[in-house]
Amino acid sequence: MNVGLLLNKIGHSLRKEGVKGTLQRIFISFRNEKRADAFDIKYGTDTAGNIPLWQLNVASKNVKLGVRYQPIPEDIFRSSIHRVEVDPSSYVFIDLGCGKARTLIVASQLGFAQVIGVEFARELADVAEKNLRALNIGNREWNNYPR
């Protein structure tokens, strides 16, 4: 847990939303328990849930600019890609802030030539790697952070 980031976020929230709004955010943050959703049940993955960044160990100074991990609903992502009206097999899909890799899984299913995920939270990157390996998606070589 990044206590410094948590305190920074609480201070920002107090200034922006007051005591009541801040307490509501804290309550919601702790209430969001980890549970599988329809996507995870279907694919046997772990991509669901909202995780505030202060609950993760992120070494990057950019962590203060982020808010949380939250996966995009599969149907919204699929319809967004279909609206672009391009042949995915001609493109590489790069997800900056890939989290647990839900978009990478769907992009792979949509037929992108290659999918690449970039994530600054080590815990999320580890889950993403596990999810992609379980579904046999991606490279056999993984670029890992030092552990």
C-alpha positions in Angstrom: 0.0 0.0 0.0 1.2 3.4 -0.9 0.3 5.5 2.2 1.8 8.7 0.8 -0.4 8.4 -2.3 -3.4 7.6 -0.2 -2.9 10.7 1.9 -2.4 12.8 -1.2 -5.6 11.5 -2.7 -7.5 12.1 0.5 -6.2 15.7 0.7 -7.2 16.3 -2.9 -10.6 14.8 -2.3 -11.2 16.9 0.8 -10.4 20.1 -1.1 -12.5 19.1 -4.1 -15.4 17.2 -2.5 -15.4 18.0 1.2 -15.7 15.7 4.1 -18.9 13.9 3.0 -17.8 13.3 -0.5 -14.4 12.0 0.7 -16.0 9.6 3.2 -18.3 8.3 0.4 -15.2 7.7 -1.8 -13.4 5.9 1.0 -16.4 3.7 1.7 -16.9 2.8 -1.9 -13.1 2.1 -2.3 -13.2 -0.4 0.6 -16.5 -1.9 -0.4 -15.3 -2.9 -3.9 -14.4 -6.4 -3.1 -12.8 -8.7 -5.6 -15.4 -10.9 -7.4 -15.5 -12.4 -10.8 -17.8 -10.9 -13.4 -19.4 -12.5 -16.5 -16.2 -12.0 -18.5 -13.9 -13.7 -16.0 -16.3 -16.6 -15.5 -16.5 -17.1 -19.3 -12.7 -17.0 -19.9 -11.4 -18.2 -16.5 -9.5 -14.9 -16.0 -9.0 -12.4 -13.3 -9.8 -8.9 -14.7 -12.8 -7.7 -12.7 -12.9 -5.2 -9.9 -11.8 -1.6 -9.2 -8.5 -1.1 -7.4 -7.4 2.3 -6.2 -3.8 2.9 -7.2 -2.9 3.7 -3.6 -3.6 0.0 -2.8 -0.8 -1.0 -5.3 2.9 -0.7 -5.2 3.8 1.7 -8.1 7.3 3.0 -8.2 6.5 5.6 -11.0 6.2 9.3 -10.1 3.2 9.3 -12.5 1.1 7.3 -10.0 -0.2 10.6 -8.6 -1.8 11.3 -12.0 -3.8 8.0 -12.0 -6.9 7.1 -10.1 -7.7 3.3 -10.2 -7.6 0.1 -12.1 -11.1 -0.4 -13.7 -11.7 -2.7 -16.7 -13.7 -1.6 -19.6 -16.9 -3.5 -20.3 -16.3 -6.0 -23.1 -19.3 -4.9 -25.2 -18.3 -1.2 -25.1 -14.7 -2.1 -26.2 -15.9 -4.4 -29.0 -18.4 -1.8 -30.3 -15.7 0.9 -30.2 -13.3 -1.1 -32.3 -16.0 -2.1 -34.8 -16.9 1.6 -35.3 -13.4 2.3 -36.4 -14.1 0.2 -39.5 -10.6 -1.1 -40.1 -9.2 -4.6 -40.6 -7.6 -5.4 -37.2 -5.3 -8.0 -38.7 -3.4 -5.1 -40.3 -2.7 -3.4 -36.9 -0.9 -3.8 -33.6 -3.0 -3.0 -30.6 -1.2 -1.2 -27.8 -2.9 -0.7 -24.5 -1.1 1.9 -22.3 -2.3 1.1 -18.7 -3.4 -2.4 -19.6 -4.2 -3.4 -16.0 -5.1 -7.0 -15.9 -5.3 -7.3 -19.7 -9.0 -7.5 -20.4 -8.7 -5.2 -23.5 -5.7 -7.2 -24.7 -7.7 -10.4 -24.5 -10.6 -8.9 -26.5 -8.3 -7.2 -29.0 -6.7 -10.6 -29.6 -10.1 -12.2 -30.2 -10.9 -9.4 -32.6 -7.9 -10.4 -34.7 -5.3 -7.8 -34.2 -2.0 -8.8 -35.6 -0.3 -8.3 -32.2 -1.4 -7.1 -28.8 1.0 -5.2 -26.5 0.2 -4.1 -23.0 2.1 -1.6 -20.9 1.4 -1.4 -17.1 3.2 0.5 -14.3 1.6 -1.4 -11.4 3.7 -4.6 -10.9 0.7 -6.4 -9.3 -1.5 -5.7 -12.3 1.2 -6.6 -14.8 1.7 -10.0 -13.1 -2.1 -10.7 -13.3 -2.2 -9.6 -16.9 0.7 -12.0 -17.8 -1.0 -14.9 -16.0 -4.3 -14.1 -17.8 -2.6 -13.9 -21.2 -0.6 -17.1 -20.7 -3.7 -19.0 -19.6 -5.4 -18.0 -22.9 -2.3 -18.6 -24.9 -2.2 -15.0 -26.1 1.0 -13.0 -26.8 4.7 -13.5 -27.0 6.6 -16.2 -25.4 9.2 -13.6 -24.2 7.9 -11.3 -21.5 9.5 -8.0 -20.6 9.4 -8.0 -16.9 10.2 -5.4 -14.4 13.0 -6.3 -11.9 11.4 -8.1 -9.0 
